[in-house]
Amino acid sequence: MALLQKKTSLVHHITYMGIMTAINLIFIVLATYVPFLMFIPIIFLPFASAIVSYYCLKRYYIIYAVASIGLCLIFNINDTIFYVVPAVIAGFVIGVMLNKRINPFWLILVSTVIEAALTFAFIPLINLISNVDIVSAFISAFRLDSFAYKTELTYLFIFFISLLQCGLTHFVLLSDAKKIGIEINVTVDSFAPYIIGLELMLILSLTFALFYLPLALIFLAISLYFALFLLVDILVSKKVIIYVLLVVLLLVAFFSFAIFYTKLIAPFGILLIVFFPLAVLLVSFINNYLLKAKSNLK
């Protein structure tokens, strides 16, 4: 697969970056002139940038970035700033982290947060230069107009699109990692960073619920990402007592959610989803530390 190989000469770099720039341009043209297909190209936007960042020398990436963004601006200024610029930067981060052999969990999380944060940051700029409410346009484009709390959920939806973009990029690249020369580091030396990360996201979610609900929902989504990873570790532990404890705490979380959901003013009830990652957090801590400490004492 010659296309997915490290580039060695300037000619190879320029040719390769030209191909990937053309792919970005095709994506933005489709999103502009075939609106009902816009979701498909948008999802794969970071992919081209990620493989340029991984396979080409980093000093040439600025050429690719300027060419991609510049050509896309000709066709659609708003979509270029809103979708292409964050994807180009996130793709660069993905490539760098792949070269550093960063664990896929952190690779996906970091690139997603960067892309989503850039997208949020560019919203005022787009509103200023085009006199278009990009959030309202985004809501309409993805048929979210009928949502009762669309304003609160829009930023969460944008975050999930960034997660889907970065997740699919990693999945495509890592699915044939050996064939295309990508080395993957999947080792986990300690679960402490994941447990602490989940705990921190839960605290931030509940804290920001008092000030800014959209951001609280994003931290809640990140906590679910951590919880899913820890849940996989729990399921492969093959410890009956841990399985029983997990089921019990998840049932407690479910009934707690059902009981208190209607007692909170909408849409704050959705924050009660924290009961589920909290249950996973407790079980993971017991599995990785309390039980192991007890075994060591013996």
C-alpha positions as CSV (number, residue, x, y, z in Angstrom):
1,M,0.0,0.0,0.0
2,A,2.4,2.7,-1.4
3,L,0.0,5.5,-0.6
4,L,0.2,4.8,3.2
5,Q,4.0,4.8,3.6
6,K,6.5,7.2,5.1
7,K,7.5,9.8,2.5
8,T,11.2,10.4,1.9
9,S,11.6,13.0,-0.9
10,L,10.2,16.5,-1.4
11,V,8.4,15.3,-4.6
12,H,6.7,12.5,-2.6
13,H,5.7,15.0,0.1
14,I,4.2,17.5,-2.3
15,T,2.4,14.9,-4.3
16,Y,1.0,13.2,-1.2
17,M,-0.1,16.5,0.3
18,G,-1.7,17.5,-3.0
19,I,-3.8,14.4,-3.0
20,M,-5.0,14.9,0.6
21,T,-5.7,18.6,-0.1
22,A,-7.9,17.5,-3.0
23,I,-9.7,15.1,-0.7
24,N,-10.5,17.9,1.7
25,L,-11.7,20.0,-1.1
26,I,-14.0,17.3,-2.4
27,F,-15.4,17.0,1.2
28,I,-16.2,20.7,1.5
29,V,-17.6,20.9,-2.0
30,L,-20.0,18.0,-1.2
31,A,-20.9,19.6,2.1
32,T,-21.6,22.9,0.2
33,Y,-23.5,21.7,-2.9
34,V,-25.0,18.4,-1.7
35,P,-26.3,19.4,1.8
36,F,-28.1,16.0,2.5
37,L,-24.7,14.3,2.1
38,M,-22.8,16.8,4.3
39,F,-22.6,14.5,7.3
40,I,-20.6,11.8,5.5
41,P,-17.7,14.1,4.3
42,I,-17.6,16.0,7.6
43,I,-17.1,12.8,9.6
44,F,-14.0,11.8,7.6
45,L,-12.4,15.3,7.5
46,P,-9.6,14.7,10.1
47,F,-8.5,11.5,8.3
48,A,-6.6,13.1,5.4
49,S,-4.9,15.5,7.8
50,A,-4.0,12.7,10.2
51,I,-2.2,10.6,7.5
52,V,-0.4,13.6,6.2
53,S,0.8,14.4,9.7
54,Y,1.9,10.8,10.3
55,Y,3.5,10.0,6.9
56,C,5.0,13.3,6.0
57,L,7.7,15.4,7.7
58,K,6.1,17.8,10.1
59,R,7.9,20.9,8.6
60,Y,5.9,20.4,5.4
61,Y,2.5,20.2,7.2
62,I,2.1,24.0,7.2
63,I,2.1,23.9,3.4
64,Y,-0.7,21.3,3.4
65,A,-2.7,23.2,6.0
66,V,-2.5,26.5,4.2
67,A,-3.4,24.9,0.9
68,S,-6.3,22.9,2.3
69,I,-7.8,25.8,4.2
70,G,-7.2,28.4,1.5
71,L,-8.8,26.3,-1.3
72,C,-11.8,25.4,0.9
73,L,-12.3,29.0,1.8
74,I,-13.0,29.7,-1.9
75,F,-16.1,27.5,-1.8
76,N,-17.5,28.0,1.7
77,I,-16.1,30.3,4.3
78,N,-18.4,29.3,7.2
79,D,-18.0,25.5,6.7
80,T,-14.2,25.9,6.3
81,I,-13.8,27.7,9.5
82,F,-16.3,25.6,11.4
83,Y,-15.3,22.2,10.1
84,V,-12.0,22.2,8.1
85,V,-9.8,24.3,10.3
86,P,-10.5,22.3,13.5
87,A,-10.1,19.0,11.5
88,V,-6.8,20.1,10.0
89,I,-5.4,20.9,13.5
90,A,-6.9,17.8,15.1
91,G,-5.4,15.7,12.3
92,F,-2.0,17.1,12.9
93,V,-2.3,16.2,16.6
94,I,-3.4,12.7,15.7
95,G,-0.4,12.2,13.5
96,V,2.0,13.5,16.1
97,M,0.5,11.3,18.8
98,L,0.7,8.3,16.6
99,N,4.4,8.9,16.0
100,K,4.8,9.2,19.7
101,R,3.0,5.9,20.2
102,I,0.5,7.4,22.6
103,N,-2.2,5.0,23.9
104,P,-5.3,5.1,21.6
105,F,-7.5,6.1,24.6
106,W,-5.7,9.3,25.2
107,L,-5.1,9.8,21.5
108,I,-8.8,9.9,20.7
109,L,-9.7,11.9,23.8
110,V,-7.0,14.6,23.3
111,S,-7.7,15.1,19.6
112,T,-11.5,15.2,20.2
113,V,-11.2,17.8,22.9
114,I,-8.9,19.9,20.7
115,E,-11.2,19.7,17.7
116,A,-14.3,20.4,19.7
117,A,-12.7,23.3,21.6
118,L,-11.6,24.9,18.3
119,T,-15.0,24.5,16.8
120,F,-16.6,26.2,19.8
121,A,-14.0,29.0,19.7
122,F,-14.7,29.7,16.0
123,I,-18.4,30.2,16.5
124,P,-18.2,33.9,17.5
125,L,-15.8,34.6,14.6
126,I,-18.2,33.0,12.1
127,N,-21.1,34.9,13.5
128,L,-19.1,38.2,13.2
129,I,-17.8,37.8,9.7
130,S,-20.9,36.4,8.1
131,N,-23.8,37.7,10.2
132,V,-25.0,34.1,10.3
133,D,-25.9,32.3,13.6
134,I,-23.8,29.2,12.9
135,V,-25.3,27.4,15.9
136,S,-28.8,27.9,14.5
137,A,-27.6,26.8,11.0
138,F,-26.0,23.7,12.6
139,I,-29.3,22.9,14.4
140,S,-31.2,23.2,11.1
141,A,-28.6,21.2,9.1
142,F,-28.9,18.2,11.4
143,R,-32.7,18.5,11.9
144,L,-32.5,19.4,15.6
145,D,-35.1,22.2,15.4
146,S,-37.7,20.1,17.2
147,F,-35.6,19.4,20.2
148,A,-37.0,21.1,23.3
149,Y,-33.6,22.0,24.7
150,K,-31.7,22.3,21.4
151,T,-29.5,25.2,22.7
152,E,-28.2,23.2,25.6
153,L,-27.7,20.0,23.5
154,T,-26.1,21.6,20.4
155,Y,-22.7,21.9,22.0
156,L,-22.9,18.4,23.2
157,F,-23.8,17.3,19.7
158,I,-20.9,19.1,18.2
159,F,-18.6,17.3,20.8
160,F,-20.0,14.0,19.7
161,I,-19.4,14.8,16.1
162,S,-15.7,15.6,17.0
163,L,-15.5,12.3,18.9
164,L,-17.0,10.4,16.0
165,Q,-14.6,12.1,13.5
166,C,-11.5,11.4,15.6
167,G,-12.7,7.9,16.6
168,L,-13.3,6.8,13.0
169,T,-10.0,8.2,11.9
170,H,-8.2,6.2,14.6
171,F,-10.3,3.1,13.8
172,V,-9.4,3.3,10.1
173,L,-5.7,3.9,10.7
174,L,-5.4,1.3,13.5
175,S,-7.5,-1.4,11.9
176,D,-4.6,-2.2,9.5
177,A,-1.9,-0.7,11.6
178,K,0.7,-3.4,10.9
179,K,0.1,-3.3,7.1
180,I,0.6,0.4,6.9
181,G,3.5,0.6,9.4
182,I,1.8,2.2,12.4
183,E,3.0,1.0,15.8
184,I,0.4,0.9,18.5
185,N,0.9,1.2,22.2
186,V,-2.0,-0.4,24.0
187,T,-0.3,-1.1,27.3
188,V,-1.8,0.3,30.5
189,D,0.8,0.6,33.3
190,S,-1.7,1.9,35.8
191,F,-5.4,2.6,36.0
192,A,-4.9,5.5,38.3
193,P,-4.9,8.2,35.6
194,Y,-8.2,6.8,34.2
195,I,-9.9,6.6,37.6
196,I,-8.7,10.1,38.5
197,G,-9.7,11.4,35.1
198,L,-13.2,10.0,35.6
199,E,-13.5,11.4,39.0
200,L,-12.3,14.8,37.8
201,M,-14.8,14.8,34.9
202,L,-17.7,14.0,37.3
203,I,-16.7,16.9,39.6
204,L,-16.4,19.3,36.7
205,S,-19.7,18.2,35.3
206,L,-21.6,18.8,38.6
207,T,-19.7,22.1,39.2
208,F,-20.4,23.6,35.8
209,A,-24.1,22.5,36.1
210,L,-24.4,25.5,38.5
211,F,-23.0,28.0,35.9
212,Y,-23.2,26.7,32.3
213,L,-25.1,23.6,31.5
214,P,-23.8,23.0,27.9
215,L,-20.2,22.6,29.3
216,A,-21.5,20.4,32.1
217,L,-23.0,18.1,29.6
218,I,-19.7,17.9,27.7
219,F,-17.8,16.9,30.9
220,L,-20.5,14.4,31.5
221,A,-19.9,12.9,28.1
222,I,-16.2,12.7,28.7
223,S,-16.9,10.9,32.0
224,L,-18.9,8.3,30.1
225,Y,-15.9,7.9,27.8
226,F,-13.6,7.2,30.8
227,A,-16.3,4.9,32.4
228,L,-16.6,2.8,29.2
229,F,-12.9,2.2,29.2
230,L,-12.9,1.2,32.9
231,L,-16.0,-1.0,32.3
232,V,-14.1,-3.0,29.8
233,D,-11.3,-3.6,32.3
234,I,-13.9,-4.7,34.9
235,L,-15.6,-7.1,32.5
236,V,-12.3,-8.8,31.7
237,S,-11.3,-9.1,35.4
238,K,-13.2,-12.5,35.7
239,K,-13.9,-11.8,39.3
240,V,-17.4,-12.9,40.4
241,I,-17.6,-10.6,43.3
242,I,-16.7,-7.6,41.1
243,Y,-19.4,-8.7,38.6
244,V,-22.0,-8.9,41.3
245,L,-21.0,-5.5,42.8
246,L,-21.2,-3.9,39.3
247,V,-24.7,-5.2,38.7
248,V,-25.9,-4.1,42.1
249,L,-24.4,-0.6,41.7
250,L,-25.7,-0.2,38.2
251,L,-29.2,-1.2,39.4
252,V,-28.9,1.4,42.2
253,A,-27.9,4.0,39.6
254,F,-30.8,3.1,37.3
255,F,-33.4,3.4,40.0
256,S,-31.8,6.5,41.4
257,F,-32.0,8.1,38.0
258,A,-35.6,7.0,37.5
259,I,-36.7,8.4,40.9
260,F,-34.9,11.7,40.9
261,Y,-35.2,12.6,37.1
262,T,-38.7,14.0,37.3
263,K,-37.8,16.0,40.5
264,L,-35.3,18.2,38.7
265,I,-36.1,21.1,36.4
266,A,-35.7,20.1,32.8
267,P,-33.1,19.6,31.2
268,F,-31.0,19.3,34.4
269,G,-32.4,15.8,35.0
270,I,-30.1,14.5,32.3
271,L,-27.2,15.2,34.6
272,L,-28.3,12.3,36.8
273,I,-26.6,10.1,34.3
274,V,-23.6,10.7,36.5
275,F,-24.9,7.8,38.7
276,F,-23.8,5.4,36.0
277,P,-20.1,6.4,35.6
278,L,-20.0,6.9,39.4
279,A,-21.0,3.2,39.8
280,V,-18.2,2.2,37.4
281,L,-15.7,4.4,39.2
282,L,-16.4,2.8,42.5
283,V,-16.2,-0.8,41.1
284,S,-13.0,0.0,39.2
285,F,-11.4,1.5,42.3
286,I,-12.3,-1.6,44.4
287,N,-11.1,-3.9,41.6
288,N,-7.8,-2.2,41.0
289,Y,-6.8,-1.1,44.4
290,L,-8.8,-2.4,47.4
291,L,-8.9,-6.1,46.3
292,K,-5.3,-6.0,45.2
293,A,-4.2,-4.4,48.5
294,K,-6.1,-7.1,50.3
295,S,-4.4,-9.8,48.3
296,N,-1.0,-8.2,49.0
297,L,-1.6,-8.3,52.7
298,K,-2.2,-12.0,52.5
